[in-house]
Amino acid sequence: MRVPADAEQIIEKLNEHGFEAYVVGGCVRDSLLGKEPEDWDITTSAKPGEVKAIFSRTIDTGIQHGTVTVMLNRQGYEVTTYRVDGEYEDGRHPKSVDFTTSLLEDLKRRDFTINAMAYNGREGLVDAFGGMEDLENRVIRCVGSAVNRFTEDALRILRAVRFSAQLDFRIEDETYEAISLIAPNLEKVSKERIATELTKLLLSGHPEKMKRVSDTGASRYISEPFFKAAVLSKGELRPLGCLPAVKYMRWAGCLRREQGETAADILRDLKMDCDTMDRVKILVSRWRTPIAAEKPAIRRVMNQIPGDLFDSLLCFQEVFAGEVGEGYGETLKMVKTLAEEIREAGDPVNLKELAVDGRDLMAAGMNPGPALGKTLNALMEQVLERPECNERAYLLRAAGLKNGIKES
Ligand SMILES: Nc1ccn([C@@H]2O[C@H](COP(=O)(O)OP(=O)(O)OP(=O)(O)O)[C@@H](O)[C@H]2O)c(=O)n1
């Protein structure tokens, strides 16, 4: 396994001071799968205070959970003391923590065999629970008793489905059975943690595995409104994988049968960020409406939604073209070509690009107030229809104002 030089250095330094240290968890799993790990976590026999005494630059990112971040070459490495923990309170950290002096004890309390391997240059791979075999057989299996692992942290139920979707692994029988049994505990897990897992699942290569969550009955304890609204039939979920792996696109795909407002409410309940919520709302409320293959109609849509969302909308409609209407795929091709031409020509599609603004109208004699906004919108409407009208003198005349007052 190729461990980055910085992580090696941290392990060696801990060794020099008489402590054990290994890279552990997701980074070991991903390396063995030939993927580049996002971050390298280190587990050690050193207590947080001892870690801090050894390294010159550290941050107390989770000292109460035994985690100290060691900074090396502007990169942060989470160094966590061997621990055996109780309930989890967020994705990585338990509420309470008991330290242990044994690597095996630490590995034993981890969720899945594929996540319970450690490695260092001296000892090689430490794989006490058959993680490597499960990686080879493409299996998600809890370490030891699945009931116990899920009882320690019910979010692990969703993690099991999420890893099976990310890696395209099957869930081993005992683990699968324990899901239904412990699922009621999901009711106590915070919405934020749940939403993070659901997002990872939706962004995975197999978002259709979301169906697993309802098959096991776990959906009932997560978000009734979401699972009621979500398109969950396997065939209908599969196209989600054709959408770009962009958070709001995948959520919108899953909630596409809903009204925009309802979709937003569901996401609000899951404590989703506002930007995602707004984008999902726009996509969900607009995607079923076909766009006519005519430039004014296209410019109007460009005017109505934020710039970067226009392409997302077309992409979304492309994936679900059959659901928009028969033959819509062909129309969409023309829409795309015309949209390209609109952009190349630099046609004005929003108020900022209009050749007059509120100040121009006031300088030409208009009083401030709602009428001014209405006039600007009416002028915009004209320009969306005929972009060649986007000329100051023409627009002022069209607004019923005398041209040139501003200059005089
Ligand atoms: N509820 C949890 C969360 C984490 N872990 C352990 O902590 C490691 C790191 O957790 P995390 O960073 O959340 O997951 P990764 O496995 O690294 O995967 P990803 O980064 O894709 O979430 C996991 O590999 C696993 O050993 C666990 O046992 N139970």
The ligand as a MOL file (V3000), in Angstrom:
LIG
                    3D

  0  0  0     0  0            999 V3000
M  V30 BEGIN CTAB
M  V30 COUNTS 29 30 0 0 0
M  V30 BEGIN ATOM
M  V30 1 N -20.7290 5.4880 12.2920 0
M  V30 2 C -19.4640 5.1890 12.0440 0
M  V30 3 C -18.6540 6.1230 11.3710 0
M  V30 4 C -17.3230 5.7830 11.1560 0
M  V30 5 N -16.8240 4.6050 11.5900 0
M  V30 6 C -15.4000 4.2640 11.3880 0
M  V30 7 O -14.6400 5.4440 11.1670 0
M  V30 8 C -14.0110 5.4140 9.8780 0
M  V30 9 C -14.0000 6.7770 9.2470 0
M  V30 10 O -15.3070 7.2480 9.1310 0
M  V30 11 P -15.8060 8.1720 7.9390 0
M  V30 12 O -14.7610 9.1510 7.5950 0
M  V30 13 O -17.1560 8.6630 8.2760 0
M  V30 14 O -16.0360 7.1460 6.7660 0
M  V30 15 P -15.0700 6.5750 5.6800 0
M  V30 16 O -15.0460 5.1020 5.8830 0
M  V30 17 O -13.7620 7.2710 5.6660 0
M  V30 18 O -15.8530 6.8320 4.3410 0
M  V30 19 P -16.3420 8.2310 3.7350 0
M  V30 20 O -15.2160 9.1890 3.8560 0
M  V30 21 O -16.7120 7.8670 2.3530 0
M  V30 22 O -17.5480 8.6280 4.5380 0
M  V30 23 C -14.7860 4.3620 9.0940 0
M  V30 24 O -14.0070 3.8000 8.0630 0
M  V30 25 C -15.1310 3.3660 10.1900 0
M  V30 26 O -14.0140 2.5680 10.5010 0
M  V30 27 C -17.6440 3.7070 12.2630 0
M  V30 28 O -17.1870 2.6330 12.6260 0
M  V30 29 N -18.9550 4.0180 12.4890 0
M  V30 END ATOM
M  V30 BEGIN BOND
M  V30 1 1 1 2
M  V30 2 1 2 3
M  V30 3 2 2 29
M  V30 4 2 3 4
M  V30 5 1 4 5
M  V30 6 1 5 6
M  V30 7 1 5 27
M  V30 8 1 6 7
M  V30 9 1 6 25
M  V30 10 1 7 8
M  V30 11 1 8 9
M  V30 12 1 8 23
M  V30 13 1 9 10
M  V30 14 1 10 11
M  V30 15 2 11 12
M  V30 16 1 11 13
M  V30 17 1 11 14
M  V30 18 1 14 15
M  V30 19 2 15 16
M  V30 20 1 15 17
M  V30 21 1 15 18
M  V30 22 1 18 19
M  V30 23 2 19 20
M  V30 24 1 19 21
M  V30 25 1 19 22
M  V30 26 1 23 24
M  V30 27 1 23 25
M  V30 28 1 25 26
M  V30 29 2 27 28
M  V30 30 1 27 29
M  V30 END BOND
M  V30 END CTAB
M  END
